[in-house]
Amino acid sequence: MKKRICVLEDNEGIMDVLHFLFTDENYDVFGYSCVEAMLPEMYNLNVDIFLLDIMLPDGSGLTVCDLLKTNKFTRHLPVVMMSAARSSADVQSACMADDFVAKPFDVNDLLIKVNAQILR
Protein backbone atom coordinates (compact mmCIF):
# COMPACT_ATOMS: atom_id res chain seq x y z
CA MET A 1 0.00 0.00 0.00
CA LYS A 2 1.33 3.41 -0.95
CA LYS A 3 2.09 5.93 1.76
CA ARG A 4 0.51 9.36 1.40
CA ILE A 5 2.21 12.66 2.20
CA CYS A 6 0.95 16.23 2.12
CA VAL A 7 3.65 18.79 1.37
CA LEU A 8 3.18 22.53 1.93
CA GLU A 9 6.08 24.35 0.23
CA ASP A 10 6.04 27.62 -1.70
CA ASN A 11 9.42 27.24 -3.44
CA GLU A 12 8.71 25.55 -6.77
CA GLY A 13 12.21 24.05 -7.05
CA ILE A 14 12.05 22.50 -3.59
CA MET A 15 8.52 21.24 -4.25
CA ASP A 16 9.72 19.56 -7.45
CA VAL A 17 12.56 17.85 -5.55
CA LEU A 18 10.20 16.70 -2.79
CA HIS A 19 7.61 15.46 -5.26
CA PHE A 20 10.22 13.47 -7.17
CA LEU A 21 11.84 12.15 -3.98
CA PHE A 22 8.64 10.89 -2.39
CA THR A 23 7.11 9.61 -5.63
CA ASP A 24 10.30 7.62 -6.18
CA GLU A 25 9.83 6.18 -2.67
CA ASN A 26 6.30 5.01 -3.59
CA TYR A 27 4.38 7.84 -1.91
CA ASP A 28 1.29 9.57 -3.21
CA VAL A 29 2.19 13.25 -2.92
CA PHE A 30 -0.33 16.03 -2.35
CA GLY A 31 1.50 19.31 -2.88
CA TYR A 32 0.38 22.81 -2.00
CA SER A 33 2.23 26.09 -2.47
CA CYS A 34 0.14 28.21 -0.10
CA VAL A 35 -1.93 27.92 3.06
CA GLU A 36 -5.07 29.19 1.32
CA ALA A 37 -5.06 26.28 -1.14
CA MET A 38 -4.36 23.64 1.51
CA LEU A 39 -6.76 24.69 4.29
CA PRO A 40 -10.05 23.66 2.63
CA GLU A 41 -8.67 20.20 1.82
CA MET A 42 -6.28 19.29 4.63
CA TYR A 43 -8.76 17.44 6.83
CA ASN A 44 -10.01 15.27 3.95
CA LEU A 45 -6.72 14.17 2.40
CA ASN A 46 -6.36 10.92 4.36
CA VAL A 47 -2.56 11.19 4.43
CA ASP A 48 0.00 9.45 6.63
CA ILE A 49 2.13 12.54 7.32
CA PHE A 50 2.36 16.30 6.74
CA LEU A 51 5.58 18.06 5.69
CA LEU A 52 5.15 21.80 6.19
CA ASP A 53 7.33 24.77 5.36
CA ILE A 54 7.19 27.43 8.06
CA MET A 55 7.54 30.63 6.04
CA LEU A 56 4.87 30.94 3.36
CA PRO A 57 3.64 33.94 1.37
CA ASP A 58 0.12 33.82 2.80
CA GLY A 59 0.65 32.47 6.30
CA SER A 60 2.71 30.22 8.48
CA GLY A 61 3.19 26.48 8.53
CA LEU A 62 3.24 26.82 12.32
CA THR A 63 -0.41 27.89 12.22
CA VAL A 64 -1.28 24.94 9.98
CA CYS A 65 0.56 22.61 12.36
CA ASP A 66 -1.43 23.94 15.30
CA LEU A 67 -4.69 23.46 13.38
CA LEU A 68 -3.76 19.87 12.57
CA LYS A 69 -2.62 19.05 16.10
CA THR A 70 -5.76 20.47 17.74
CA ASN A 71 -8.24 18.73 15.41
CA LYS A 72 -9.56 15.39 16.69
CA PHE A 73 -9.33 13.82 13.23
CA THR A 74 -5.72 14.83 12.47
CA ARG A 75 -3.97 15.29 15.82
CA HIS A 76 -2.56 11.75 15.72
CA LEU A 77 -0.86 12.34 12.34
CA PRO A 78 2.83 13.23 12.34
CA VAL A 79 3.86 16.71 11.26
CA VAL A 80 7.41 17.51 10.17
CA MET A 81 8.27 21.20 9.87
CA MET A 82 11.00 22.57 7.60
CA SER A 83 12.62 25.97 7.35
CA ALA A 84 15.85 27.77 6.60
CA ALA A 85 15.03 30.57 9.00
CA ARG A 86 14.42 28.82 12.32
CA SER A 87 16.15 26.37 14.58
CA SER A 88 14.70 23.13 15.88
CA ALA A 89 14.32 24.65 19.35
CA ASP A 90 12.32 27.58 17.93
CA VAL A 91 9.93 25.22 16.19
CA GLN A 92 9.50 22.90 19.15
CA SER A 93 8.60 25.82 21.39
CA ALA A 94 6.27 27.38 18.82
CA CYS A 95 4.10 24.43 17.81
CA MET A 96 3.39 20.77 18.38
CA ALA A 97 5.39 19.41 15.43
CA ASP A 98 6.78 15.92 15.68
CA ASP A 99 10.08 16.75 13.98
CA PHE A 100 12.02 19.49 12.20
CA VAL A 101 14.21 19.57 9.09
CA ALA A 102 16.52 22.51 8.42
CA LYS A 103 16.88 23.78 4.87
CA PRO A 104 18.90 23.05 2.91
CA PHE A 105 18.21 19.44 3.79
CA ASP A 106 19.90 16.18 2.90
CA VAL A 107 17.33 14.06 1.06
CA ASN A 108 18.43 10.87 2.82
CA ASP A 109 18.06 12.50 6.24
CA LEU A 110 14.63 13.82 5.27
CA LEU A 111 13.49 10.36 4.14
CA ILE A 112 14.75 8.81 7.38
CA LYS A 113 12.84 11.36 9.48
CA VAL A 114 9.62 11.07 7.49
CA ASN A 115 9.67 7.27 7.45
CA ALA A 116 10.48 7.14 11.18
CA GLN A 117 7.49 9.36 11.95
CA ILE A 118 5.16 7.17 9.90
CA LEU A 119 6.37 4.04 11.69
CA ARG A 120 5.98 5.45 15.20
A tleap script that builds the chain and sets N, CA, C and O, in Angstrom:
source leaprc.protein.ff14SB
mol = sequence {
  NMET LYS LYS ARG ILE CYS VAL LEU GLU ASP
  ASN GLU GLY ILE MET ASP VAL LEU HIE PHE
  LEU PHE THR ASP GLU ASN TYR ASP VAL PHE
  GLY TYR SER CYS VAL GLU ALA MET LEU PRO
  GLU MET TYR ASN LEU ASN VAL ASP ILE PHE
  LEU LEU ASP ILE MET LEU PRO ASP GLY SER
  GLY LEU THR VAL CYS ASP LEU LEU LYS THR
  ASN LYS PHE THR ARG HIE LEU PRO VAL VAL
  MET MET SER ALA ALA ARG SER SER ALA ASP
  VAL GLN SER ALA CYS MET ALA ASP ASP PHE
  VAL ALA LYS PRO PHE ASP VAL ASN ASP LEU
  LEU ILE LYS VAL ASN ALA GLN ILE LEU CARG
}
set mol.1.N position { 0.836 -1.180 0.000 }
set mol.1.CA position { 0.000 0.000 0.000 }
set mol.1.C position { 0.884 1.248 0.000 }
set mol.1.O position { 1.836 1.347 0.773 }
set mol.2.N position { 0.559 2.183 -0.865 }
set mol.2.CA position { 1.333 3.415 -0.952 }
set mol.2.C position { 1.115 4.282 0.277 }
set mol.2.O position { 0.014 4.364 0.820 }
set mol.3.N position { 2.206 4.933 0.704 }
set mol.3.CA position { 2.087 5.929 1.762 }
set mol.3.C position { 1.655 7.237 1.113 }
set mol.3.O position { 1.880 7.465 -0.076 }
set mol.4.N position { 1.031 8.089 1.919 }
set mol.4.CA position { 0.507 9.355 1.400 }
set mol.4.C position { 1.063 10.503 2.226 }
set mol.4.O position { 1.004 10.484 3.456 }
set mol.5.N position { 1.611 11.513 1.531 }
set mol.5.CA position { 2.213 12.656 2.196 }
set mol.5.C position { 1.629 13.941 1.632 }
set mol.5.O position { 1.415 14.066 0.426 }
set mol.6.N position { 1.376 14.891 2.518 }
set mol.6.CA position { 0.948 16.229 2.121 }
set mol.6.C position { 2.123 17.169 2.349 }
set mol.6.O position { 2.655 17.253 3.455 }
set mol.7.N position { 2.520 17.870 1.306 }
set mol.7.CA position { 3.652 18.791 1.373 }
set mol.7.C position { 3.145 20.211 1.143 }
set mol.7.O position { 2.452 20.486 0.163 }
set mol.8.N position { 3.500 21.108 2.063 }
set mol.8.CA position { 3.183 22.533 1.932 }
set mol.8.C position { 4.502 23.270 1.773 }
set mol.8.O position { 5.244 23.435 2.741 }
set mol.9.N position { 4.798 23.716 0.552 }
set mol.9.CA position { 6.080 24.348 0.228 }
set mol.9.C position { 5.873 25.342 -0.903 }
set mol.9.O position { 5.356 24.979 -1.960 }
set mol.10.N position { 6.271 26.596 -0.693 }
set mol.10.CA position { 6.039 27.623 -1.701 }
set mol.10.C position { 7.145 27.726 -2.748 }
set mol.10.O position { 6.923 28.309 -3.810 }
set mol.11.N position { 8.324 27.179 -2.479 }
set mol.11.CA position { 9.424 27.236 -3.436 }
set mol.11.C position { 9.232 26.121 -4.467 }
set mol.11.O position { 9.267 24.937 -4.132 }
set mol.12.N position { 9.032 26.516 -5.714 }
set mol.12.CA position { 8.715 25.548 -6.767 }
set mol.12.C position { 9.830 24.522 -6.965 }
set mol.12.O position { 9.557 23.342 -7.183 }
set mol.13.N position { 11.080 24.966 -6.890 }
set mol.13.CA position { 12.206 24.045 -7.052 }
set mol.13.C position { 12.259 23.002 -5.955 }
set mol.13.O position { 12.481 21.821 -6.223 }
set mol.14.N position { 12.056 23.436 -4.713 }
set mol.14.CA position { 12.052 22.501 -3.589 }
set mol.14.C position { 10.858 21.558 -3.696 }
set mol.14.O position { 10.982 20.362 -3.432 }
set mol.15.N position { 9.706 22.094 -4.082 }
set mol.15.CA position { 8.523 21.243 -4.248 }
set mol.15.C position { 8.771 20.170 -5.304 }
set mol.15.O position { 8.383 19.016 -5.121 }
set mol.16.N position { 9.416 20.544 -6.405 }
set mol.16.CA position { 9.721 19.565 -7.449 }
set mol.16.C position { 10.625 18.453 -6.915 }
set mol.16.O position { 10.401 17.276 -7.196 }
set mol.17.N position { 11.649 18.833 -6.143 }
set mol.17.CA position { 12.559 17.846 -5.554 }
set mol.17.C position { 11.798 16.922 -4.611 }
set mol.17.O position { 11.960 15.703 -4.664 }
set mol.18.N position { 10.968 17.502 -3.749 }
set mol.18.CA position { 10.204 16.703 -2.790 }
set mol.18.C position { 9.222 15.771 -3.494 }
set mol.18.O position { 9.073 14.610 -3.114 }
set mol.19.N position { 8.561 16.286 -4.515 }
set mol.19.CA position { 7.605 15.458 -5.263 }
set mol.19.C position { 8.328 14.278 -5.908 }
set mol.19.O position { 7.863 13.141 -5.824 }
set mol.20.N position { 9.453 14.544 -6.546 }
set mol.20.CA position { 10.222 13.469 -7.174 }
set mol.20.C position { 10.723 12.473 -6.132 }
set mol.20.O position { 10.607 11.261 -6.315 }
set mol.21.N position { 11.279 12.991 -5.040 }
set mol.21.CA position { 11.838 12.149 -3.983 }
set mol.21.C position { 10.796 11.193 -3.414 }
set mol.21.O position { 11.030 9.987 -3.332 }
set mol.22.N position { 9.655 11.731 -3.025 }
set mol.22.CA position { 8.637 10.893 -2.386 }
set mol.22.C position { 7.900 10.000 -3.385 }
set mol.22.O position { 7.507 8.887 -3.036 }
set mol.23.N position { 7.710 10.461 -4.599 }
set mol.23.CA position { 7.113 9.607 -5.626 }
set mol.23.C position { 8.026 8.416 -5.907 }
set mol.23.O position { 7.561 7.288 -6.071 }
set mol.24.N position { 9.321 8.683 -5.959 }
set mol.24.CA position { 10.304 7.621 -6.179 }
set mol.24.C position { 10.317 6.609 -5.030 }
set mol.24.O position { 10.694 5.452 -5.217 }
set mol.25.N position { 9.904 7.053 -3.845 }
set mol.25.CA position { 9.834 6.178 -2.667 }
set mol.25.C position { 8.441 5.559 -2.495 }
set mol.25.O position { 8.111 5.038 -1.429 }
set mol.26.N position { 7.629 5.622 -3.559 }
set mol.26.CA position { 6.298 5.012 -3.590 }
set mol.26.C position { 5.276 5.713 -2.682 }
set mol.26.O position { 4.431 5.066 -2.064 }
set mol.27.N position { 5.371 7.031 -2.614 }
set mol.27.CA position { 4.382 7.841 -1.907 }
set mol.27.C position { 3.428 8.460 -2.922 }
set mol.27.O position { 3.820 8.766 -4.048 }
set mol.28.N position { 2.182 8.641 -2.518 }
set mol.28.CA position { 1.291 9.565 -3.207 }
set mol.28.C position { 1.553 10.924 -2.579 }
set mol.28.O position { 1.512 11.066 -1.357 }
set mol.29.N position { 1.822 11.923 -3.410 }
set mol.29.CA position { 2.193 13.249 -2.917 }
set mol.29.C position { 1.081 14.240 -3.234 }
set mol.29.O position { 0.640 14.359 -4.378 }
set mol.30.N position { 0.637 14.948 -2.199 }
set mol.30.CA position { -0.330 16.030 -2.351 }
set mol.30.C position { 0.417 17.316 -2.039 }
set mol.30.O position { 0.748 17.581 -0.883 }
set mol.31.N position { 0.684 18.115 -3.063 }
set mol.31.CA position { 1.499 19.307 -2.885 }
set mol.31.C position { 0.696 20.585 -2.958 }
set mol.31.O position { -0.191 20.740 -3.797 }
set mol.32.N position { 1.026 21.501 -2.057 }
set mol.32.CA position { 0.380 22.813 -2.003 }
set mol.32.C position { 1.454 23.881 -1.853 }
set mol.32.O position { 2.442 23.690 -1.144 }
set mol.33.N position { 1.248 25.009 -2.528 }
set mol.33.CA position { 2.226 26.090 -2.467 }
set mol.33.C position { 1.805 27.221 -1.538 }
set mol.33.O position { 2.579 28.148 -1.298 }
set mol.34.N position { 0.585 27.153 -1.014 }
set mol.34.CA position { 0.141 28.206 -0.101 }
set mol.34.C position { -0.895 27.655 0.883 }
set mol.34.O position { -1.564 26.654 0.621 }
set mol.35.N position { -1.002 28.327 1.997 }
set mol.35.CA position { -1.929 27.923 3.055 }
set mol.35.C position { -3.368 27.966 2.546 }
set mol.35.O position { -4.158 27.064 2.822 }
set mol.36.N position { -3.698 29.010 1.809 }
set mol.36.CA position { -5.068 29.189 1.323 }
set mol.36.C position { -5.551 27.997 0.493 }
set mol.36.O position { -6.714 27.605 0.590 }
set mol.37.N position { -4.673 27.429 -0.312 }
set mol.37.CA position { -5.057 26.284 -1.141 }
set mol.37.C position { -5.187 25.006 -0.318 }
set mol.37.O position { -6.019 24.152 -0.625 }
set mol.38.N position { -4.373 24.873 0.721 }
set mol.38.CA position { -4.360 23.644 1.509 }
set mol.38.C position { -5.485 23.573 2.538 }
set mol.38.O position { -6.062 22.506 2.749 }
set mol.39.N position { -5.801 24.695 3.177 }
set mol.39.CA position { -6.760 24.693 4.286 }
set mol.39.C position { -8.091 24.008 3.985 }
set mol.39.O position { -8.538 23.197 4.795 }
set mol.40.N position { -8.741 24.295 2.864 }
set mol.40.CA position { -10.047 23.665 2.630 }
set mol.40.C position { -9.980 22.149 2.442 }
set mol.40.O position { -10.995 21.465 2.574 }
set mol.41.N position { -8.794 21.619 2.134 }
set mol.41.CA position { -8.673 20.200 1.816 }
set mol.41.C position { -7.941 19.378 2.867 }
set mol.41.O position { -8.021 18.150 2.841 }
set mol.42.N position { -7.233 20.017 3.787 }
set mol.42.CA position { -6.280 19.286 4.627 }
set mol.42.C position { -6.906 18.240 5.540 }
set mol.42.O position { -6.248 17.255 5.873 }
set mol.43.N position { -8.134 18.419 5.947 }
set mol.43.CA position { -8.765 17.439 6.831 }
set mol.43.C position { -9.332 16.240 6.070 }
set mol.43.O position { -9.687 15.232 6.682 }
set mol.44.N position { -9.419 16.339 4.759 }
set mol.44.CA position { -10.012 15.273 3.951 }
set mol.44.C position { -9.005 14.511 3.093 }
set mol.44.O position { -9.400 13.683 2.273 }
set mol.45.N position { -7.729 14.772 3.267 }
set mol.45.CA position { -6.716 14.172 2.401 }
set mol.45.C position { -6.419 12.711 2.717 }
set mol.45.O position { -5.972 11.969 1.842 }
set mol.46.N position { -6.658 12.293 3.945 }
set mol.46.CA position { -6.362 10.917 4.356 }
set mol.46.C position { -4.897 10.557 4.100 }
set mol.46.O position { -4.592 9.543 3.471 }
set mol.47.N position { -3.996 11.412 4.603 }
set mol.47.CA position { -2.561 11.186 4.432 }
set mol.47.C position { -1.965 10.533 5.672 }
set mol.47.O position { -2.598 10.458 6.725 }
set mol.48.N position { -0.728 10.061 5.519 }
set mol.48.CA position { 0.003 9.446 6.627 }
set mol.48.C position { 0.861 10.450 7.381 }
set mol.48.O position { 1.193 10.231 8.546 }
set mol.49.N position { 1.226 11.559 6.719 }
set mol.49.CA position { 2.127 12.538 7.318 }
set mol.49.C position { 2.011 13.870 6.585 }
set mol.49.O position { 1.664 13.921 5.404 }
set mol.50.N position { 2.309 14.950 7.312 }
set mol.50.CA position { 2.364 16.296 6.743 }
set mol.50.C position { 3.796 16.804 6.824 }
set mol.50.O position { 4.455 16.652 7.853 }
set mol.51.N position { 4.278 17.406 5.742 }
set mol.51.CA position { 5.584 18.056 5.691 }
set mol.51.C position { 5.324 19.514 5.352 }
set mol.51.O position { 4.910 19.835 4.238 }
set mol.52.N position { 5.569 20.403 6.322 }
set mol.52.CA position { 5.145 21.797 6.193 }
set mol.52.C position { 6.316 22.764 6.268 }
set mol.52.O position { 7.126 22.703 7.193 }
set mol.53.N position { 6.398 23.653 5.290 }
set mol.53.CA position { 7.335 24.768 5.365 }
set mol.53.C position { 6.781 25.758 6.383 }
set mol.53.O position { 5.566 25.869 6.549 }
set mol.54.N position { 7.658 26.468 7.056 }
set mol.54.CA position { 7.194 27.434 8.056 }
set mol.54.C position { 6.839 28.764 7.418 }
set mol.54.O position { 5.762 29.307 7.662 }
set mol.55.N position { 7.742 29.291 6.603 }
set mol.55.CA position { 7.541 30.629 6.042 }
set mol.55.C position { 6.889 30.525 4.672 }
set mol.55.O position { 7.484 30.023 3.718 }
set mol.56.N position { 5.650 31.010 4.593 }
set mol.56.CA position { 4.873 30.945 3.364 }
set mol.56.C position { 4.352 32.333 3.022 }
set mol.56.O position { 4.221 33.173 3.912 }
set mol.57.N position { 4.053 32.594 1.754 }
set mol.57.CA position { 3.639 33.943 1.367 }
set mol.57.C position { 2.306 34.390 1.966 }
set mol.57.O position { 2.067 35.588 2.116 }
set mol.58.N position { 1.443 33.442 2.307 }
set mol.58.CA position { 0.117 33.822 2.801 }
set mol.58.C position { -0.165 33.322 4.212 }
set mol.58.O position { -1.321 33.275 4.631 }
set mol.59.N position { 0.865 32.953 4.939 }
set mol.59.CA position { 0.653 32.475 6.302 }
set mol.59.C position { 1.856 31.724 6.810 }
set mol.59.O position { 2.963 31.852 6.287 }
set mol.60.N position { 1.620 30.942 7.832 }
set mol.60.CA position { 2.707 30.215 8.477 }
set mol.60.C position { 2.366 28.734 8.592 }
set mol.60.O position { 1.240 28.361 8.924 }
set mol.61.N position { 3.353 27.908 8.311 }
set mol.61.CA position { 3.188 26.481 8.529 }
set mol.61.C position { 2.976 26.149 9.993 }
set mol.61.O position { 2.387 25.119 10.319 }
set mol.62.N position { 3.457 27.022 10.889 }
set mol.62.CA position { 3.239 26.820 12.324 }
set mol.62.C position { 1.747 26.863 12.653 }
set mol.62.O position { 1.260 26.077 13.465 }
set mol.63.N position { 1.035 27.779 12.020 }
set mol.63.CA position { -0.408 27.885 12.222 }
set mol.63.C position { -1.113 26.635 11.706 }
set mol.63.O position { -2.019 26.113 12.356 }
set mol.64.N position { -0.694 26.159 10.539 }
set mol.64.CA position { -1.279 24.941 9.978 }
set mol.64.C position { -1.009 23.764 10.904 }
set mol.64.O position { -1.897 22.947 11.148 }
set mol.65.N position { 0.217 23.674 11.424 }
set mol.65.CA position { 0.564 22.608 12.364 }
set mol.65.C position { -0.354 22.644 13.579 }
set mol.65.O position { -0.878 21.611 13.995 }
set mol.66.N position { -0.548 23.815 14.139 }
set mol.66.CA position { -1.430 23.941 15.302 }
set mol.66.C position { -2.860 23.507 14.975 }
set mol.66.O position { -3.510 22.842 15.782 }
set mol.67.N position { -3.344 23.883 13.796 }
set mol.67.CA position { -4.691 23.465 13.385 }
set mol.67.C position { -4.783 21.942 13.284 }
set mol.67.O position { -5.764 21.343 13.724 }
set mol.68.N position { -3.768 21.330 12.708 }
set mol.68.CA position { -3.762 19.869 12.567 }
set mol.68.C position { -3.686 19.174 13.919 }
set mol.68.O position { -4.367 18.175 14.149 }
set mol.69.N position { -2.854 19.704 14.815 }
set mol.69.CA position { -2.622 19.051 16.104 }
set mol.69.C position { -3.738 19.297 17.119 }
set mol.69.O position { -3.779 18.644 18.162 }
set mol.70.N position { -4.634 20.224 16.827 }
set mol.70.CA position { -5.759 20.468 17.736 }
set mol.70.C position { -7.086 19.933 17.183 }
set mol.70.O position { -8.130 20.086 17.817 }
set mol.71.N position { -7.043 19.313 16.014 }
set mol.71.CA position { -8.242 18.732 15.413 }
set mol.71.C position { -8.310 17.249 15.763 }
set mol.71.O position { -7.322 16.532 15.604 }
set mol.72.N position { -9.448 16.785 16.232 }
set mol.72.CA position { -9.561 15.394 16.691 }
set mol.72.C position { -9.327 14.371 15.583 }
set mol.72.O position { -8.976 13.227 15.870 }
set mol.73.N position { -9.512 14.757 14.336 }
set mol.73.CA position { -9.329 13.819 13.230 }
set mol.73.C position { -7.889 13.769 12.713 }
set mol.73.O position { -7.512 12.806 12.045 }
set mol.74.N position { -7.090 14.781 13.008 }
set mol.74.CA position { -5.724 14.830 12.465 }
set mol.74.C position { -4.632 14.914 13.529 }
set mol.74.O position { -3.451 14.836 13.192 }
set mol.75.N position { -4.989 15.069 14.790 }
set mol.75.CA position { -3.966 15.287 15.820 }
set mol.75.C position { -3.010 14.118 15.990 }
set mol.75.O position { -1.891 14.301 16.469 }
set mol.76.N position { -3.432 12.925 15.606 }
set mol.76.CA position { -2.560 11.748 15.716 }
set mol.76.C position { -1.558 11.641 14.563 }
set mol.76.O position { -0.619 10.849 14.640 }
set mol.77.N position { -1.741 12.420 13.506 }
set mol.77.CA position { -0.863 12.340 12.340 }
set mol.77.C position { 0.435 13.102 12.581 }
set mol.77.O position { 0.417 14.195 13.147 }
set mol.78.N position { 1.562 12.534 12.155 }
set mol.78.CA position { 2.833 13.228 12.343 }
set mol.78.C position { 2.950 14.450 11.440 }
set mol.78.O position { 2.487 14.458 10.299 }
set mol.79.N position { 3.586 15.486 11.992 }
set mol.79.CA position { 3.864 16.715 11.260 }
set mol.79.C position { 5.355 16.992 11.370 }
set mol.79.O position { 5.905 17.073 12.468 }
set mol.80.N position { 6.002 17.138 10.218 }
set mol.80.CA position { 7.412 17.509 10.172 }
set mol.80.C position { 7.483 18.910 9.583 }
set mol.80.O position { 6.983 19.162 8.487 }
set mol.81.N position { 8.106 19.816 10.322 }
set mol.81.CA position { 8.268 21.196 9.873 }
set mol.81.C position { 9.620 21.340 9.192 }
set mol.81.O position { 10.562 20.617 9.514 }
set mol.82.N position { 9.717 22.281 8.243 }
set mol.82.CA position { 10.998 22.571 7.605 }
set mol.82.C position { 11.133 24.067 7.380 }
set mol.82.O position { 10.165 24.759 7.066 }
set mol.83.N position { 12.369 24.550 7.551 }
set mol.83.CA position { 12.623 25.969 7.354 }
set mol.83.C position { 14.112 26.247 7.321 }
set mol.83.O position { 14.908 25.535 7.933 }
set mol.84.N position { 14.471 27.287 6.602 }
set mol.84.CA position { 15.849 27.767 6.598 }
set mol.84.C position { 16.035 28.846 7.649 }
set mol.84.O position { 17.166 29.189 7.992 }
set mol.85.N position { 14.951 29.378 8.157 }
set mol.85.CA position { 15.029 30.565 9.004 }
set mol.85.C position { 14.924 30.300 10.494 }
set mol.85.O position { 15.122 31.218 11.289 }
set mol.86.N position { 14.624 29.094 10.894 }
set mol.86.CA position { 14.424 28.825 12.318 }
set mol.86.C position { 15.204 27.596 12.749 }
set mol.86.O position { 15.544 26.735 11.938 }
set mol.87.N position { 15.474 27.538 14.025 }
set mol.87.CA position { 16.152 26.368 14.582 }
set mol.87.C position { 15.120 25.368 15.092 }
set mol.87.O position { 13.943 25.694 15.243 }
set mol.88.N position { 15.572 24.172 15.348 }
set mol.88.CA position { 14.697 23.127 15.876 }
set mol.88.C position { 14.067 23.549 17.195 }
set mol.88.O position { 12.889 23.284 17.434 }
set mol.89.N position { 14.841 24.204 18.050 }
set mol.89.CA position { 14.318 24.653 19.349 }
set mol.89.C position { 13.204 25.679 19.168 }
set mol.89.O position { 12.208 25.648 19.890 }
set mol.90.N position { 13.368 26.585 18.208 }
set mol.90.CA position { 12.321 27.579 17.931 }
set mol.90.C position { 11.016 26.896 17.538 }
set mol.90.O position { 9.942 27.261 18.016 }
set mol.91.N position { 11.122 25.913 16.673 }
set mol.91.CA position { 9.927 25.223 16.187 }
set mol.91.C position { 9.270 24.428 17.303 }
set mol.91.O position { 8.050 24.466 17.458 }
set mol.92.N position { 10.062 23.713 18.074 }
set mol.92.CA position { 9.497 22.902 19.152 }
set mol.92.C position { 8.781 23.753 20.183 }
set mol.92.O position { 7.788 23.315 20.764 }
set mol.93.N position { 9.267 24.958 20.419 }
set mol.93.CA position { 8.601 25.821 21.392 }
set mol.93.C position { 7.397 26.538 20.788 }
set mol.93.O position { 6.530 27.010 21.523 }
set mol.94.N position { 7.332 26.626 19.467 }
set mol.94.CA position { 6.269 27.383 18.817 }
set mol.94.C position { 5.063 26.543 18.411 }
set mol.94.O position { 3.965 27.081 18.264 }
set mol.95.N position { 5.238 25.258 18.231 }
set mol.95.CA position { 4.100 24.432 17.810 }
set mol.95.C position { 4.294 23.001 18.283 }
set mol.95.O position { 5.271 22.685 18.962 }
set mol.96.N position { 3.375 22.159 17.924 }
set mol.96.CA position { 3.387 20.767 18.381 }
set mol.96.C position { 3.900 19.815 17.309 }
set mol.96.O position { 3.440 18.677 17.223 }
set mol.97.N position { 4.844 20.263 16.494 }
set mol.97.CA position { 5.387 19.413 15.429 }
set mol.97.C position { 6.106 18.209 16.014 }
set mol.97.O position { 6.627 18.254 17.128 }
set mol.98.N position { 6.123 17.145 15.248 }
set mol.98.CA position { 6.783 15.918 15.680 }
set mol.98.C position { 8.268 15.912 15.355 }
set mol.98.O position { 9.045 15.218 16.011 }
set mol.99.N position { 8.668 16.682 14.344 }
set mol.99.CA position { 10.082 16.750 13.982 }
set mol.99.C position { 10.323 18.010 13.166 }
set mol.99.O position { 9.386 18.706 12.774 }
set mol.100.N position { 11.603 18.289 12.918 }
set mol.100.CA position { 12.016 19.493 12.203 }
set mol.100.C position { 13.156 19.139 11.266 }
set mol.100.O position { 14.038 18.352 11.611 }
set mol.101.N position { 13.130 19.734 10.062 }
set mol.101.CA position { 14.205 19.575 9.089 }
set mol.101.C position { 14.665 20.965 8.681 }
set mol.101.O position { 13.862 21.793 8.252 }
set mol.102.N position { 15.964 21.216 8.817 }
set mol.102.CA position { 16.524 22.508 8.420 }
set mol.102.C position { 16.821 22.490 6.922 }
set mol.102.O position { 17.297 21.495 6.377 }
set mol.103.N position { 16.532 23.607 6.278 }
set mol.103.CA position { 16.881 23.779 4.867 }
set mol.103.C position { 18.231 24.483 4.795 }
set mol.103.O position { 18.494 25.364 5.613 }
set mol.104.N position { 19.072 24.138 3.873 }
set mol.104.CA position { 18.901 23.054 2.910 }
set mol.104.C position { 19.005 21.708 3.612 }
set mol.104.O position { 19.763 21.556 4.570 }
set mol.105.N position { 18.251 20.745 3.139 }
set mol.105.CA position { 18.212 19.440 3.786 }
set mol.105.C position { 18.901 18.391 2.920 }
set mol.105.O position { 18.997 18.527 1.700 }
set mol.106.N position { 19.369 17.359 3.575 }
set mol.106.CA position { 19.903 16.180 2.902 }
set mol.106.C position { 18.714 15.259 2.641 }
set mol.106.O position { 17.976 14.929 3.569 }
set mol.107.N position { 18.519 14.842 1.401 }
set mol.107.CA position { 17.328 14.057 1.060 }
set mol.107.C position { 17.272 12.737 1.822 }
set mol.107.O position { 16.191 12.278 2.191 }
set mol.108.N position { 18.423 12.130 2.058 }
set mol.108.CA position { 18.427 10.873 2.817 }
set mol.108.C position { 17.994 11.098 4.257 }
set mol.108.O position { 17.228 10.305 4.805 }
set mol.109.N position { 18.480 12.178 4.878 }
set mol.109.CA position { 18.061 12.497 6.244 }
set mol.109.C position { 16.565 12.786 6.304 }
set mol.109.O position { 15.880 12.355 7.232 }
set mol.110.N position { 16.065 13.512 5.316 }
set mol.110.CA position { 14.635 13.818 5.270 }
set mol.110.C position { 13.812 12.532 5.164 }
set mol.110.O position { 12.826 12.365 5.881 }
set mol.111.N position { 14.210 11.637 4.285 }
set mol.111.CA position { 13.492 10.363 4.144 }
set mol.111.C position { 13.506 9.561 5.436 }
set mol.111.O position { 12.493 8.973 5.815 }
set mol.112.N position { 14.644 9.534 6.109 }
set mol.112.CA position { 14.748 8.810 7.378 }
set mol.112.C position { 13.776 9.388 8.399 }
set mol.112.O position { 13.070 8.645 9.081 }
set mol.113.N position { 13.741 10.719 8.502 }
set mol.113.CA position { 12.845 11.363 9.476 }
set mol.113.C position { 11.377 11.110 9.143 }
set mol.113.O position { 10.585 10.778 10.025 }
set mol.114.N position { 11.020 11.266 7.886 }
set mol.114.CA position { 9.624 11.073 7.485 }
set mol.114.C position { 9.202 9.620 7.709 }
set mol.114.O position { 8.142 9.363 8.280 }
set mol.115.N position { 10.017 8.684 7.267 }
set mol.115.CA position { 9.669 7.266 7.449 }
set mol.115.C position { 9.606 6.881 8.917 }
set mol.115.O position { 8.749 6.091 9.311 }
set mol.116.N position { 10.504 7.431 9.736 }
set mol.116.CA position { 10.480 7.140 11.178 }
set mol.116.C position { 9.193 7.649 11.814 }
set mol.116.O position { 8.629 6.985 12.683 }
set mol.117.N position { 8.727 8.809 11.396 }
set mol.117.CA position { 7.489 9.360 11.950 }
set mol.117.C position { 6.279 8.519 11.548 }
set mol.117.O position { 5.355 8.342 12.342 }
set mol.118.N position { 6.279 8.009 10.341 }
set mol.118.CA position { 5.159 7.173 9.896 }
set mol.118.C position { 5.121 5.858 10.671 }
set mol.118.O position { 4.046 5.338 10.971 }
set mol.119.N position { 6.291 5.328 10.990 }
set mol.119.CA position { 6.366 4.038 11.686 }
set mol.119.C position { 6.131 4.124 13.183 }
set mol.119.O position { 5.975 3.093 13.837 }
set mol.120.N position { 6.102 5.319 13.740 }
set mol.120.CA position { 5.977 5.449 15.202 }
set mol.120.C position { 4.619 5.027 15.699 }
set mol.120.O position { 4.359 5.078 16.902 }
savepdb mol mol.pdb
quit
